Amino acid sequence: MYSIGKVAKEFNLTVRTLRYYDEIDLLTPSRIADSGYRYYSKEDILVLQRVIALKKLGFQLEQVKSILNENDWEDIFEEQLIIIAKEKAHLDYLEKMLRLTQQLSFIEQDINWTNLFHYIGQTEEDQVKQMAYLKEFFSEKEREVFNNPLFHMGEKESMEIVYLLRIAREQKYEHPSSMKSQTLARKLVLFLDEAFNGDKELIEKYWRLQKEAPEKGGLILVEENVIEYINKIIDFYEANEFKNEE
């Protein structure tokens, strides 16, 4: 037999916790001395190990009692897996929103709350509508390329486009033919080429969506004068690149 103090120390619990487990009929010691002192058998220890393991798996004490008292555990475990999956999805979403906030603050030097609310305020219905709109706008094959995380704000991989958008915002009043503008244009062209596997037609379609209906497609809201600047510098870059090839 093991004293309550020894069990508490062995499993890094408090004596108060073990007494509480006894009170709620979760773990009753095999022997209680006349003095009221509790002693645990090897079988009790095995039960305690199960309790601790189940708690670490995220089960509440009432659920732990049900699992230990019932032979059919399948439904309870399945319910917990569903809960964990939902929590994981929620944490993934929070991580993306935090990264998006970080990226927006980097682009704009201050958080554009309209942009942020556009993402955080989305309902499931909004997301369904966006998906339906994208299905109309892009073919299935195009959507596979379009899913490249390099171009998805809030993803780790999208920091390059975040950096390029910040530069565009900072120098949007530069002349399209300037060295600064053409350096940025070259970087943007190379990035788009990589993100969309060199599919020029898809790049044009995506950019048209960015200019005309970013909200419908769930895209980042970029200021009109920044988009106009990017269009001009890329047009100038491609026109001169074509001349050089000739």
Secondary structure, DSSP 8 states (H G I E B T S, - for coil): -EEHHHHHHHTT--HHHHHHHHHTTSS--SEE-TT--EEE-HHHHHHHHHHHHHHHTT--HHHHHHHHH-S--HHHHHHHHHHHHHHHHHHHHHHHHHHHHHHHHHHHSS--HHHHHHHHT--HHHHHHHHHHHHHHS-HHHHHHHT-GGG-TTSGGGHHHHHHHHHHHHTTTS-TTSHHHHHHHHHHHHHHHHHTTT-HHHHHHHHHHHHH-HHHHT-----HHHHHHHHHHHHHHHHHHHHHH-
